[in-house]
Amino acid sequence: MTQRFRLIDMISSIPENRIHPVYDEIYPILKQNLTDNDKPITIVCCPHCGSVSIKKNGNYNGKQRFFCKDCHKSFSMNTNTFLFHNRIPENLWLQFIDYELSGIALRHEAHFLGLSIHTCFRIRYTA
């Protein structure tokens, strides 16, 4: 049984009123790169109309673009998220979130991430 199916079985067996207490057990598994045959698991739907009738529409700056066949709009995985007009890479965001949850001081976060204290402060209070 692959890791993907184990995760699906684990999530489907949890009653709805108990999802939050089990989140700490599921989060490490979700954080890993869940793959089947070296292909990441992604479910893509249009952020504008919610349709799943989409097709790939090239790449821009190394990120996959998609085209919705229903509303005829183009989008990426970051469309309508806080990462959309952001210049900080996703991996730095993930590290920043880990540091925030660990309770590390802002100046240490800035040092470890190679960002200014002002940038880390803005990230903390705008995200």
N, C-alpha and C positions, 0 to 999 in steps of 0.2 A: 504494500500500500504506500503510495507516494505521500510526501509531506503535504501536498495540496489536499488530497482526499482526507487525510487525518485532520487537517484544519477544518475542512467543511463539516466532517462528522462532529468535531468538538463544538463548533459554533451551533450547529443545528440541534445538538442535544441540550443546550442551555435554555432553561425557561426565561422568558422575557424579563421577569422581575428580578432575575439574578445576573443579568449581563454585566453590570458595573463591577460587582465583586470579583468576577472572573476575568475582567479586562487585564489585570496585571499578569495573569497566566498566559493570555493570548497575545499580548503586545509584543513580547520578544519574538514570537513566531512570525507575526505580521511584519516586524521590522526587518527580518531577514529577507534576502532576495528570493522569494518563492518562485521557483522555476520548474517547468516541465520540459525536458529536452532542451535546456538552455534558452528557452523563450520565456520572458517574464509574463506573468499573468496580468492582463489588463482588460478591463471592461470599459469601453468608451461609449459615451452618449453625448449628444449635442448639449452644450451648456445653455444654448439659447432657447431651444424648443423641447429638449429632453428625448429626441428621437434617437433610436439606435441604428437607423438607416444611414450609415456614414461610409465614406471611403477615404483612403489615404490620399493626401494632397501634397506630397513632396516634403522637403525639410527646409527649415530656416534656422540658421545658427546652430545646427546640429540637433534640432528638436523636430520631432515628427509633427506635421500639420495634417488636419483632417477637413473634410468637406461634408456638410450635411445635405443629403439628397432631398430632405423635406423643406427646410427653410432657406436653403442655398447660401449658407454662411460658412466661412472658413474659421477654424479655431485650432488651438493646440491644447495639450493637457493642462496648461496653466491658465487658460482663459477663465476669467471671472474668479480668480483666486488672488490672494495677497502676493503671490509670486509673479503675477503677470507683468507689471511694469517695474519690476525690481531688478537691480543690477547685481545683487548678491547671489552667488550660485546656490543651488538647492542643497548641496552637501554642507555648505557653511551654515545654512539655516538649520539643518538637522543637528549639526554639532552645537550650535547656539542653544537650541531647545534642550538638548541633553545637559549642557552646562547650567542652564536656568533651572532645570528640574533637580540638578545636583546641589544647587545653592551656592555655586561659585561666585565670587565677587565680580562685579562688572569689569574692573580693571584687569583681572586675570583672564576673563573671557576675551576681552579685547586683545590681550597679549597672545593667547593661544590661537585665536582665529586670524591674527594679523590685520585686525581692523582698528579704527580709532575708538576711543571711549565714547565719543559723541555718537558715532554710528551705532555702537552697541546699545547705547541709551535709547536712541530712536527706534531701534528694532524692538527693544523690550517694551516700550510704551505705545507703539503704534500697531503691533501685530496682535 
